[in-house]
């Protein structure tokens, strides 16, 4: 490992990419620490401390948004919206591409069509930033109505001027982050947007460790008993959950395929063999993001309706963050969106047609429709296992936070979207760095672990 890291800086091109990426990431962290004007920082700090000690749903939702922004929301910084509006716009465009014929046509046009889709994604990001920035400004002006608990006044001079200024600053901050992320993708290492989110989440890890130490140090002074045994149990669970997340991220089912035509250079005219990798977690973190986004709206709507109709207050426990009903609905939505994403992105008919044109077939399965049906059935079974595993992983932070009274910041590193993003992005970045090392005849990070995969047949 140490030798591979030193080899990264021996390759001039790779060294430039790594240093460029580190520099851009440093700029993003600066944007997450510059506060917006018009906010009382002491009142904002008191609000978040109050939320940390609160068991209400608002604490979990705000904590999750703050985690994805890399702590920028807690400071109400220029980058308080983070790069999530750009991620949301990209996801919307991906979902619309198979449905809208114009987008499908642009996708097939190659580089020119891709540039057009990217341009529309940026425009959509701008619109999302304006809406989210306005809602965040209104939320800061009246946080008590949003969170359902009494909090101190945060905005010094609330009104139209503050709202316009905040929307402009937050929108500019997100658009700058989007541009910096694209620079990392083009000239650095890894996917820029995902890497910015990952670094922001990892930046919260020292605070989580400090929070665990604080609980251990104050074990005799409060109601919550937190001993060294709990620390060892949490560390052990963290290792197990991280290992399971890695297995879920890289796990695939290999469907073997054979090529009818002989490959040049093979003795006896033997057919070439390969495989189609069916990913266990094909949708990655998207079902968690979709389910979380949808469940953010019912508590706000019910809180508003409860002011005019008494029956609406009876629905509050159902959508209370971390409650039993919330966990059931959240898990069902994750499973539903896992299948929805696979149905939208995985096209067994197109894969079967491509195999037929290339003279390839699955052993024991006839080409054409039987192959498409077999791939569809196989992907359905694989997705079932992946969706159940993903649901358990997503519910762990809520169970730790609400049932075991573990602070949300600590619990968020024991599963959910944050851990999936960290594992997926870091694995993808390591693969890119390792490809540069292997291309220049250097050993990778895990030479022994990759030995079997290097000798395996190429994937479809």
N, C-alpha and C positions, 0 to 999 in steps of 0.2 A: 504494500500500500504506500509506504513512505517513498520507496523507489519510484513508483508510478507517478507520485505527485512531483517529485524532483524532475522526472522525465518530461512532465508537462511544460516546464519552463526552459527545456533544452530546445524545443521546437519553436522557431521564431513566430510562425503564423499562429500557433496555439497559444503562445505566451501573450501575443497582442490581443487575441480574442478574450482571454481570461482577464487581463488587466483592464480592457475596455469594459467588460461586463461588470467588474468590481467598481469601476468608476461611476458607471451609470446607476448601479444599485445605491452607491453612496449618495448621489444626487436625489434619488427617490426618497431615501431616509431623511434627507434634509427637508424635503417638502412635507414630510409627515410630522415635522417638529416646529414648523413656522405657524403660529396661531393666526386665525382670522381676526380682524378688528371688530370691536363692538361687543366682546365677550368678557365677562368677569371670570378670570381663571380660577380664583379662589372658590367662587360659587360652583363652577363646573367641577372642580376637584371634590367638593363636598357632595355634589350630586352623585358622582360615580362611587364614592365611598359609601354613600347611603344605599346605592343599588347593590354593591357588593355584599352588604349585610342583609339585603332584602331577599325574600324567597319568592317574590312575585314573578309573573311572566315577563314583565318589562325588563327585569334584570337579565334574564337569559337572552332575550332578543337583542337588547342593546349590547350586551357582552359579545354576542356572536358577530354583530356588525362591526364592533370595535376591533375584534380579532382579525377580521378580514381586511380591515384598513390599516393593520399594523400599528394599532394604538393611536392613529391620527384622530379618530372621533373623540377619544378621551381628552385630547388637547384642542379639539375643534380646529384642526390645522388646515392648511391649504389643500392637502390631499385627504381630507376627511371622507370624501366619497370613494377614495381609492381608485382602482382600475376596474372595479366590478361593473360599472356601466358599460365599459367596452366589452367585457366578457359577456354581459347580458345581450348586447347588440349582436355579438358574434354568434351566440347560441340561437337567437331569433332568426338570423339569416341562414344558419345551417338547417333549422327546422323548416324554413320557408322554401328552401331550394328545391326539394323533391316535389313540393306542392305547386309552386308558381312556375309555369312554363318558361317565362322570360329568364328567371334566375337559373333554371336548369340549362337553358341554351347558353347563357353567359359562362356557366361552369365548363361547358364542353368546348368553348372557344379558346381555352388555354390561358396564356399570360394576360392578354388584353381583357378577357372576360373576368379574370381574377382581380385585376386592378379595378374594374368597374364595381364589382361586388365589395371590394375593400373600401372604395370611396363611399358607397351607400352605407356601409357599416359605420363609417366615421360620422356621417350625418345623423344616423340613428343614435349613436353614442352622444352626440351633442344634444339631441332632444331629450334623451333619458337623463342626462346631467342637469338640464334645466328643471325638469319635473322633480327629480330627487333633491336637487339643491333647494328648491322652493319649499318642499315638504320638510326638509331638515331645518331650514330657517324658521318655519312656523312651529316646528317641534321644539326648537330652542327657546322660542318666545313663550311657549306655554307647555313646558315639559310635564306638568302635573296631569294634564288631560291625557297626554299620550301614554304615560307610564302608570297611571292609576294610583299614584302616591304623591304626597306633598313634598315638593323639592324647592330649593331656594331659586330666586330669580337669577337667570343667567345672563340675559341680554341687558346691556346698560341702557340703550335707547331703542326699544322695540318700535317697529313701524315699517312703512313702505321703504324707506331709505336703507334700513338694515337688510331687508329681504332682497332688494335688488343688488346691493353690494355683495351679499353672501352668495347669491346665485352666480354672479359673474366670477367671483374669486374661486368658488368650488368648481365651476365648469372649466375655467382655465387650468386649475390644478389637475383635473382628471385628463384633459386633453394633452397637457404636457406629459403626464405619466404614460398616456397612450403612445405618444411619439417616442418617448424614451424606450418603451417596451419594443416598439418596432425596430429601433436602432439596435437593441440587443439581439433580436431575432436575425437581423440582416448582417450585423458585423461582429456579434459576440457569440457566446455559447449558450445554448438552450433556447426555450421559448420565452421571449421577453415578458409578456403579460403574466404568464404563470409564474415566472421566476420572481417578479415583483411581489406578487401575492405571497409566495412561499417565504421570501425573506422577511416580509412583514409579520407573518405568523411566527417564524422562528425567533424574531426579535422579542416576542412576548414570553419566550421560554424562560429567560432569567427571572422575570417577574413571577412566573409560576413556581419556580424553584424557591425563590425568596418567600413566596406565600406559604409553601409547605414548611419552610423553616420557621416562619412566624407562628404557624399553628402549633408546631412542636414546642416552641419556646414558651408559648402562652397556654400550655395544656392544663395548667392548674388554676388559671385565673378566669376562665370563662365556662360557659355551659358545655361547649363542644370539647370532648376529650379526644386528643389526637396524640398518640404515642409513637415511639420509634417502631413498634410493630406495624402500625398503620403505614409508616413510611416504606418499610420493606415490602409490605403487601402491594402498595401502589407502584413501587419500582418494578416488582416482579410482573404485575399486570401490564405495566407499560411495555415491558420487553415482549411479553406474550402477544399483546394486541398489535404491536409494531410488526412482529414477525408474521402474524396472521394477515396484516394489511399488505405486506410485501407479497405474500403468497397469493392474495386476492388480486393484486395488481398485475403480476407477471403470469398468473395461471392461465393456461390455454388447453384446449382439447385439440389434438392434432388429427385431422382427417386425412388419411393417406391418399395420394393420387398417383396415377401412372400415366406416362406419356407413351402413346402407341408408336410414334415414330422413333426410330433408333437415333441415339445421339452420336455425333461424330467422335471417333476416338475410343468408343467403348467396344470391347471385344465381344464377338458373337452377336452383335446387333441388339444388345440388351436395352430395354426401354428405361428411360430415366425415371426416377422416383422423386416425389416431393410430398408436401403436405399443405393443407389449409389450416391455419391456426384460428380456432374459434375461442375468442377471449372469454374467460369466465365473467369478468366484470367489463363487459363491452361498453357500457354507458359511463364507466368511470365514476366521477363525482356528480354528474349531471342530475340524477334522480334526487340526491340530497339537496342540491341547490334549488331545484324546482319545487320540491315539497316544502322546504323552508320558506321560500318566497310566497307560496300560496297561503301558508298558515300564519304569515305575518299580518294578513288583512283581517281575518275574523275577529281577533281581540279588539282591534281599533274600531271596527264597525259595531260590534256588540256594546262596547263602552259608550259609543255615541247614541245608540238606540236605547240603552238603558236609561238615559236621561228623559226619554219621551214615552217609553213603554216599560212597565214593570216586568212583563214576561221575558224581556230580553236578558234581564239580569240572571235568569235561571240557566242561560246558555253559557255564562261566563266560566263555570267550572269545567265545562266540556273542552273549551279551547284554552284553558289555563296552561301556560308553558310548563311541561314536565309532569302534568297530571296523567292518570291512567288512560283516560279517553284521548288525551293529546298524543300519548305514545302509540296507541292503537291506530289513530287516524294517520299519524306521521308515518308509521311503518307501512300501512296499506298504500299510502301515496308513493312511497319509495318503490315498492314492488310494482305498482301500476306504471310509474314513469320509467322503470327499468325496461319493461316490455315495450312501452311506447317508444323509447329511444331506439331499441333494437329493431322494432318494426319500421321505423322511419329511416334508419341509417343502413341496416343490413338488408341487402337485396339478393336472395338466393337464386332468383331467376336469372339475373345478370351474371352472377358467378357461374351458374350452370352453362349459360350460353358462351361465356369466355372459355370455359374448359373445353366445350365442344369444338369451338373454333381452333383451339390450340392442339387438338387431338389428344386431350387428356381425359381421364375418367377415374371415378372412384371404384376400386375393386369390389365387384359384386353388385354394383349399382349401374343401371342402364343410363346412358347420357340423356340429356334433355329434362323433361318434367320429373321423372323419378329421381334424378340427382338433385333438382331444386327442392322436391318434397323431403328428401333425406336431409339436406342441409338445413331446411326450415325446422324439421323435427329435432335435429341435433342441437341447433342453436336455442330452441325453446327449452330443452332440458338443461343445457348449460346455463342459460339465463336464469332459470328457476333457482339453481343452487347459488349462483352469484347474487341474485336479488335477496335471497334469505340471508346470506352472509353479510351483504351490504347493509341490510336493515338492522341486524344485530350490532354491527359496527357503528351505525349511526345513532342507535339508541343508548349506547354505553355512556356517553357524556351526560345525557339527561338523567339517567339512572344514578350515576355518581353524584351529580349536582343536587338533585331534588330528593332522592331517597336516602342517600348516604351522607348528605350535608357536606359534600366536598365543594369548595369554591369553584365557580364556573371556569375561571381561567385555568385552574389546574385540571379540571375534568375535561376541558376541550382538547387536551393532548392525549386522551385515552380513546380516541376514535372520532367518528364524524368526518365532516368535510375537511377539517384542518389537517388531520393526520393523513387522509387520502391524498390531499393536494401535496403535502410535503413529500410523501413517499413517491408518488407518481412523477413529480417534477424533478426530484433529485435523481431518480433512476434514469429518466430521460436525459438529463444533463450528463450524468456519468457515462451513458452509452455514447453520446456525441464526443465527449473527451476521449473515451477509449477508442473510438473509431479513428481519431487523429493519431493516437499512439500506435495502433496496429498498422495504420497506413505508412508510418515512418519506421516500421519494424521495431517498435518498442513493445514490451509486455504491458498488458492492461492492468487494471486494478486487482482483478481476481482471476489470475491466469489459470489456476487449477479449477476454479468453479466454472470457467467458460470453455474448458477443454472439450467437454462432451458436446456442447452446442456448436463449437467450431467444426466438428467432424460430422455433425448431423446434416441431412440434406437441406437445401435451401427451401424457404417457405414460399408459398404461392403469392 
